Amino acid sequence: MDVDAQLEHPARSVADPRRFVLRRSVDVSGVSGTGDVAEGVEWSDGTVALRWRGKWATTVVWDYGLDALLAVHGHNGSTVVQWLDADRPA
């Protein structure tokens, strides 16, 4: 299928991107600290882009979304997502 034919398909309805921070109450690794340790965006397809704050800042993309991110960095509830766009539904 050529690109022009693909563009003729109707666009699906998607949500807008949502901004958030990762808020950490306990630093189990001793590296990232506590408070707002990273900032991110959840894209319309569920993918998450995350930018760690601090001396060793890096950007990571989570193709499987927030569930995958929190499975690795949630530390059993020590890290939570705080949505920044308060006027938007969670």
Residue pairs with C-beta under 8 A, 6 or more apart in sequence:
14 44
14 45
15 44
16 44
16 88
17 41
17 42
17 43
17 44
18 41
18 42
18 83
18 85
18 88
19 39
19 40
19 41
19 83
19 84
19 85
20 39
20 40
20 41
20 42
20 81
20 82
20 83
20 84
21 36
21 37
21 38
21 39
21 40
21 81
21 82
21 84
22 36
22 37
22 38
22 39
22 40
22 50
22 73
22 79
22 80
22 81
22 82
23 35
23 36
23 37
23 79
23 80
23 81
23 82
24 32
24 33
24 34
24 35
24 37
24 75
24 78
24 79
25 34
25 78
25 79
25 80
26 34
26 75
26 78
27 33
27 34
28 75
28 78
31 56
32 38
32 52
32 53
32 54
33 54
36 53
36 82
37 52
37 53
37 54
37 79
38 50
38 51
38 52
38 53
39 50
39 51
39 53
40 48
40 49
40 50
40 51
41 48
41 49
42 48
42 65
42 66
43 49
46 64
46 65
46 66
47 61
47 62
47 63
47 65
48 61
48 62
48 65
48 66
48 68
48 69
49 59
49 60
49 61
49 62
50 59
50 60
50 61
50 62
50 69
51 57
51 58
51 59
52 58
52 59
52 60
62 68
62 69
66 81
70 79
70 81
73 79
74 80
83 90
